[in-house]
Amino acid sequence: MVYLDHAATTPLRPEVIAEMTGEFGELGNPSSLHGAGRRARRVVEEAREAVADALNATPHEVIFTSGGTEADNLAVKGLYWARNRADSRRRRILISAVEHHAVLDPARWMADHQGAEYEELPVDARGRVAPQTLRAAIERDPDSVALVSVMWANNEVGTLQPVMELAAVAARFGVPFHTDAVQALGAVPVDFAASGVSALTVSGHKIGGPVGAGALLLARGVDPVPVLHGGGQERDVRSGTLMTPLLRGFAEAARLAAEEREKHAAELARLRGELVEAVRHAVPDVRVNGDADSRLPGVAHLTFPGCEGDALLMLLDAHGIECSTGSACSAGVSQPSHVLLAMGADPETARASLRFSLGRGSTDGDVRALGEAIGPAVARARAARAKRR
């Protein structure tokens, strides 16, 4: 098997497995006051400190969640409710047109069910939101903006957004700025304090940690209305018994991701360059999507003219090569990529694309295997499509 879908999820690191294995045998609810509870609470707080250190935040700013989707929902819904409660004029939610569905769908739901006004910020052909675009959107009616959400790094094409500049624009108007940094952590520098953002989402299973653990970082003074109510855990922002073993594993993954980021990113960039060249050699008319100058080091999003992405994916899968047509959360949904459409692609082009994402364990052999398989697979996919027509 050649696994080229690390942006969807990546294998648990052995160090993380060791940390969680030791903790699974322990007893204690971290909200309990007795000895076992205090021991579990100590593990949780040590995990909070480790995640904070990895992101240059303070432990108080780290709110643990079950993952990126919950953290994004808490940011979008919770910040909207808090801002709208303080001033009913604040009804506009501004998000980029290329956001992950964990941000897109909550924003649309708020518009359909909570009286919010949902607006998409357009992107250029590289998938970037220009700071002046955000400034113009806010300036139309600054008092009506509840929040802004623009992802740090796009999960499909890998484009990096000018987060610091965008956050500075929002800050000038006193508007909270949220960023989904799920794909960025461990691949590019992510500094919560320096970024100027109000809220930031991360998730464990993208960095060799467990599925089911993530965090929403909240700057001081940023207090969203809770989405979950119950025991008042996590500063009364996110109720629910904390899963101590998963948080211990998440913390170890975050620590390692931060420590090894520079070396790991350089290796990913090298492999990505070789992958693109290997595919280009086999399929000369392939097109590379995203920002060539500012992108995730391990993501290559490629368009194969004349192919159906789904068919090409299955042909590669039959050769033991696993990749993606885009976000794993949208798998099985036969629709063109909303990211490529927002970047100006036509629906046919948007359906003719695949994402190859590299991670720890990716090798030159993986790249060679793809280079050998992609030419015949594209030829078969094109022939099948032509026959249907």
N, C-alpha and C positions, 0 to 999 in steps of 0.2 A: 504494500500500500504506500502510495505517495500522498501525503497529506498536505494540501496547499490551501487550507481554510482556517488558518489560525486567527483571523479576524472574527470568526464566528465563535470559536472557543479554542483554547490551547491546552495541551496536556498538563496535568498536575505535576509540579516539580517534586522530585524525591524529597527535598528538604521540607516541603509543605506537607507531604504525606506523613513524614516522620513527626512533625509537630502535631498534626491532627490526631494521628494514631495514639499518641501519648495522652492527649486530652480526652478522647472518646471514652477512655476507661475511668475518668474521674467523675465524681458526683458533685452536684451543687448548682442551684439556680443563682445567678449573679445578683438577683434582687433580694435574696434571703439574707438575714442578719446573722445567722449562726456561722460556725467555722467553715463548713463546706461552701456556704454562700459567699463568704468573704474571700475564700480562696479563688472561686470562680470570678468574682468581681475583680480581683487583682489581675487575673489573666486578661479580662476584657479591657481594663484600663491600660495594661501594658500594650495590648494590641492597638488601642486608640493612640497611644504615644508613638508607636512604630509607624502607623499610617500617617499621622501628623508630620513626623520627621521626614517621611518619604516625599511629602508634598509641600514642605515648608509652611506648615500651618501650626496652630496651637491645638492641643488635645481637646480643648473646649469647643473648637470649631468642627470637630468630627462627629457626625451623627450616623451611626451604623444602620444599614438597611439590608434588605434581602438581595439587593443587586441594583443594576443600573436602571431598570424599568421603574422600580419603586422610587428610587431617588429622583428620577426625572419627573414622575407624577407628583411627588411631594413638592418639588421645586415649582413646577408650573401651576398646579392647583393651589398649593399652600400660599405661595407668594401672591397670587392673584387675589385670593380671599382676604389676605391680610391687608393688601393695598386698597382693595375695593371697600373693605370695611372702614378703613380710615378716611376714605374719600370716594364717594359713589361715582364721581366722574371718571375714576380710573378703571376703564373697561377694556382698553386695547392691549392685546398680547401680541408682541412682535417677535416672530421667529424666522430663521432663515428657511428658504424653500427646500433646502437639502438636508434637513434634520432627520435623525433617526425617528422611526414611528413612536418610540417611547416618549418623544417630545411632541411630534406632530399630532398624534391622536388625542392626548390629553388636552392640547390647545383647542383642537376642533370640538372635542366633547364639551369643553367649557363654553364655547360659542353656542353650541346646540342646546345646552341644558342649564347654563348658569348666567346667561345674559352677557357674556364676554364678547368682544369684537376681535376676531382672529385675523391677523394680517401676516402675509409671508413677505419677507425681504428678498428681493431678487438677487441672483448671483450672476457672475460673469461666466464666460465659457470655460474657465478653470474651476468654477465652483466656489468662488470667494465672494463674500459680502464686503463691499467697499465701505469704509467708515463714513464717507459722505452720504451713502445710501441710508445708513441707519440714522445719521444726523437729520437728513431731510424728512424721514418718516416721523421722527420724534417732534421735530420743529413744527409740523403741521398742527399739532395740538399737544404740547408737552404735558398739560395737566390731565390728559385722558389716558396716558400710558401707564399700565399696571406693571409690566415687566418686559424684559427682552431675554430671549434665549437663542444663542448661536453656539453650535458645537465647536470644540477645540480642533478636532480632526474628523474628517468624514469617513464613515465606516465602509463606504463603497469605493470611492475613487481615491481616497487617501489625502485629499487636499487639506492643508492646514489653514485655519482662519486667523486673521490678525486680531487675536483675542484681546490683547492689551489695548490696542487702539480702539476697538469696539467698546470695551468696558469703560475706557476713559470718556468716550462720547456719552454713554448712558449716565455715567457719574456726574457729568456736567449738568444734567437735567434732574439729578436726584432719583434716577430710575434704577431699580435693582437689575443686575445682569447675571444670568445663569449660563453656564457652559457645561455641556456633556463632554467630559474628558475621558470617557471609557476607552477609546482607542488610542489616546495619546500617552497615557501612563506607561512608562517603561520603554517608550519608543522615541519620545522627544522630551525636552525639559518641560516639566509642569511645576510651576512655582505659584502656589495659591496666594501667598502674601504679595509677591511682586506683580501678579497678573491684574490686580485691582477688581477681580470679579466678586460678586456678592455670594454666589453659590456655585458649587462645582460637583459633578457626579463622577464617581469611579466605581469599578466593579472588579471582583476578584478573579473571575474565570478567564479574563483576557490576558492575565499576566502570570499564569501558572498557579493561580489559587483556585479555591473551590467555587463551584456554582452555588449560589444561595447566600453570598456575602458581598456587600458593597458598602458605599458610604455616600452621604451628601455632606459636603463641607459648607458651612454657613459662617460668613463673616460676622463679627460681633455687631449686634444691633439688627441683624436680619433674622426675623422670627416668623416663619410661615405658619399658617393655621394647620394643625395636624390633619392628615388624611385618615390615620388610624387612631382610635381612642381606646383606652384601656387602663393599663397600669402606670402610665406616665413615665415610662422609661425614656432614655435619650433626651433629657431636658424637656420632657413632656411634648416633644416634637414628633416622636415615633414610638408609640407604645408597642409592646410585645416582648416576650421573653427572648433574651439574646442567646444565640446559638454559639456558646463559648468555643467549641472545637473549630467551627468554621471561621470565626473571627481570629483565632490563633493562627490558622493557616493563611487567611487573607493577609494578616499583618506580616507574616514571614515572606509571602510572595511580594508584597509591596516593598519591604526592606530590600530584598534581593533585586527587584526591578530597578529601584533607584540606584543601588550600588553599581549595578552592571550595565546601566543604560547606555553609556557612551560606547563601550566595546560592542555590546549587543547590536546597537543601531548601525554601527559601521559594518558589521557582518551582514546584517539584513540588507543594507543598501548595496553591498557587493553582490549578494545573491540575486537581488531584484534586478540589477543591471544585467546580469548574465541571463536571467530568465527572459527578460524582454528581448535581448538579442537572439536568444535561441528560438523564441517564437517568431521573431521577425525573419530569421533565416528560413524557417519552414513556411511561413505565411507572410510574404512581403507586403501585402496590402493591409496588414493589421494596423489598428489605430490605438494609441495609448491615450487614456483619458485622465483628466485631473491636472493639477498644477505641477509642471516639470521642475519648478524651482523651490516649491514649498510644499512638501508632501511627507506622508509617513514613509519610513525607509523600507518597510516590508510589504507594501501593498502595490500590486500591479493590476490595474483595471483596463481590460483590452476589449476592443470592438472588432469582431470578425465579420466583415461585410458578406452578405449572402447567406448567413447562418441564422438559425434560431438558437438562442443561448441555451434554452432548456435541452434541446436535442444534443447540442455539442457537449454539454455537461454530462449527459448520460453516456455518450460515446466515450468520453474520457474516463468516466467512472467504471465502465466495462473493462478498461485497461488498468484499473487500480489507481487512477489519479483522481483525487477528490478536491474539488474547488467549489465555487459558488457563482450564482448569477447576481448576487447582491447581498442584502441583509438576510441573515438566517431567520429573523423574525417574520420575514415575508415569504419564506420558502413555500413552494407549492401554489403560490398565487400567480396565475398567468397574467401579469400586467407588466407594462414597460417600467423601467426604473424611474421613479419620480426624481431621482437625483440627476440622471442624464437629461430628462425632459427639462428640468429647471436650468440646466447648463446649455440648452438650445438644441439638443438632439431631437430628431424626429422619432416617432414611436417605433418605426422599423429598426432604426439604429439602436435605440434603447433596448430592444429585445435581442440584439445580436451581440451582447457583451457578456464577459465573464470576469470575475474577480479571483485573482490568485494572491493569497496572502501567506507570507512566510513567518516562521517563528523559531523558537528554540527547537533543535532537532532537525531543522531543514538543512539539506546538504546539496553539494554540487551534483550528486547522483540524482536527487529529486529533479533538479533543473534539467539534467540530461534526459531523464525519462520523459519529462513533459515535451522537450524539444523533439524527441523521436516520435511521440504519439500525436502531437498536435496537427501536423500536416495531413496525415491520412484521416484523422477525425474531422478536420475542417472540410476536406474533399467529400467525405461521405455526407456530412451535414448539408453542404451546398447541393449535392446531387439529390438528396431526399427532398429538400425544399423546392428545387426546380421541378421535380417530378410532380409534386402536389399542385404546382401552379399550371 
